[in-house]
Amino acid sequence: MTVTKPTSRDLIATALRDHGEVLHEVRVDDLAEEDNVVLRRLGYRLVESGDRAAFKSGRRMLERAANGRIFPAPHKRWWVGPGRRTADLEAVLNPYSIELSWRDGKPRWEIGGRLWLHGVDRDWRWYPLLHVDTSAEWARTSVCWIRLGRRMQHAV
């Protein structure tokens, strides 16, 4: 028996079949784009649906489209920059990772990594992610803006 990795089109077809109630407003034109665009479009809808099974399917689609390194949806509220005061903050997450997780019955973006503050290693911490600046050099958490170091590479 050979186990094959499902293709992008297999993931799209499965999502349409299994989660039609969430994706009821999808038009045929939406599926005519490149596979990665369709995977992201459907994946973000499934993730934000509030259904755990749809969340898992959507996350899998986003991981396939991004080759394992997913970012929050490209929405204006995510891509803003830090203020001038924040630029003086000496904290940095290095290395860091952005994770999409299911907490308290809803999807949450979280950012975590080694927090270095004034040259002191503060160990690994996770923060709810609110914003990322356009160049992905800074991330806003519920605590403050934190400068980002290098991104961790995840094994897919």
C-alpha positions in Angstrom: 0.0 0.0 0.0 1.4 3.4 -1.0 0.5 6.5 1.1 0.4 9.6 -1.0 0.4 13.1 0.2 -2.9 14.8 -0.9 -2.4 17.5 -3.6 -3.6 21.0 -3.2 -6.7 20.3 -5.3 -7.5 17.3 -3.1 -7.4 19.5 0.0 -9.7 22.0 -1.7 -12.2 19.4 -2.9 -12.3 17.8 0.6 -12.9 21.2 2.2 -15.7 22.0 -0.1 -17.3 18.6 0.5 -16.8 18.4 4.3 -17.3 22.1 5.2 -19.8 23.3 2.6 -21.9 25.1 5.3 -18.9 27.3 6.1 -17.9 27.9 2.5 -21.4 28.4 1.1 -20.6 31.9 -0.3 -17.6 30.6 -2.3 -18.1 31.3 -6.1 -16.7 29.3 -8.9 -14.5 32.3 -9.8 -12.9 32.1 -6.4 -11.6 28.6 -7.3 -10.1 29.7 -10.7 -7.0 31.3 -9.1 -3.6 29.5 -8.5 -3.8 26.7 -6.0 -1.9 28.6 -3.3 -4.3 31.6 -3.5 -7.3 29.3 -3.3 -5.8 27.4 -0.4 -5.2 30.6 1.5 -8.6 32.1 0.7 -10.5 28.9 1.8 -8.1 28.2 4.7 -8.6 31.6 6.3 -12.4 31.2 6.0 -12.3 27.8 7.6 -9.9 28.9 10.4 -12.2 31.8 11.4 -15.4 29.8 11.2 -15.5 28.8 14.8 -15.8 25.1 14.1 -12.9 22.9 15.4 -13.0 20.4 12.5 -13.1 23.3 9.9 -10.2 24.9 11.8 -8.0 21.8 11.4 -8.8 21.6 7.7 -8.1 25.3 7.3 -4.8 25.2 9.1 -3.7 22.3 7.0 -4.6 24.3 3.9 -2.7 27.3 5.1 0.4 25.2 6.0 0.3 23.7 2.5 0.0 27.1 0.8 2.8 28.6 2.9 5.0 25.5 2.9 4.8 25.3 6.7 5.4 28.9 7.7 2.0 30.6 8.1 1.4 34.3 8.8 -1.9 36.0 9.8 -4.3 36.9 7.1 -3.1 40.0 5.0 -5.7 42.3 6.6 -4.9 46.0 7.2 -5.3 45.7 11.0 -2.4 43.2 11.1 0.1 45.1 9.1 0.9 48.3 11.0 4.1 49.6 12.5 5.4 50.4 16.0 5.4 53.9 17.3 8.6 56.0 17.9 8.6 55.3 21.6 8.7 51.5 21.0 11.8 51.7 18.8 13.9 52.3 22.0 12.7 49.1 23.6 15.6 46.7 24.0 13.6 43.5 23.9 13.9 41.0 21.0 12.4 37.6 20.3 15.2 35.5 18.8 14.4 33.0 17.4 10.6 33.4 17.1 7.7 31.5 15.7 4.1 32.5 14.8 1.6 29.8 15.6 -2.1 29.4 14.8 -3.7 27.6 17.7 -7.1 26.7 19.0 -7.7 28.1 22.5 -11.0 28.5 24.4 -13.1 27.5 21.5 -11.7 29.9 18.9 -8.6 30.4 16.8 -5.7 32.5 18.1 -2.5 33.7 16.6 0.3 33.6 19.0 3.9 34.6 18.8 6.7 33.0 20.9 10.4 32.7 21.1 13.4 33.4 23.3 12.9 36.8 24.8 16.1 38.7 25.2 15.8 41.8 27.3 18.8 44.0 27.9 21.1 41.1 27.1 19.4 38.7 29.5 17.7 35.5 28.3 14.2 35.5 29.7 13.4 32.0 28.3 10.7 30.9 25.9 7.4 32.7 26.1 4.1 32.9 24.1 2.2 36.1 23.6 -1.2 36.7 21.9 -0.4 38.3 18.6 -2.2 41.5 17.7 -0.2 43.1 14.9 2.9 42.6 12.7 4.5 45.4 10.9 4.8 45.4 7.1 8.5 44.3 7.1 7.9 41.6 9.8 10.6 43.2 12.0 8.2 44.1 14.8 5.2 42.3 16.4 2.6 43.8 18.7 1.5 41.6 21.5 -0.9 42.2 24.4 2.1 43.4 26.4 4.0 45.7 23.9 5.7 45.8 20.6 8.6 43.3 20.4 11.4 43.3 17.9 11.7 40.1 15.9 15.0 38.2 15.3 15.2 35.3 13.0 12.2 33.1 12.2 12.4 29.4 13.3 12.2 26.9 10.5 9.5 24.3 11.2 9.8 20.7 9.9 6.8 20.0 7.8 
